[in-house]
Amino acid sequence: MDFDVRTFGFILTSGFASQWYELPIARTDISSHGNPQPNRRSLDAGGALGLILHYLNSTMHETSLQQIFALIPATVSRYLTGYFQSGD
């Protein structure tokens, strides 16, 4: 499955970005009712969408995603787990 820039932009502006910036990322070591802090995240909405699309559309291991997106293992795991647990 391929995404061109227009499709990527459509997904981003059709609700993904607003949810990325408005919803907290699930973590077990903080309150689930806390305010999201999007300026403290490792990826912006476009980066997060790219990470998720790479994960869904490839057979690469999470290690490769960590290298491509320059993230530590815990961050990749938290972003993917948080996204898929939220039901989006």
Secondary structure, DSSP 8 states (H G I E B T S, - for coil): ----HHHHHHHIIIIIHHHHHHS----SSS-TTS---GGGSSS-HHHHHHHHHHHHH----HHHHHHHHT--HHHHHHHHHHHHHTT-
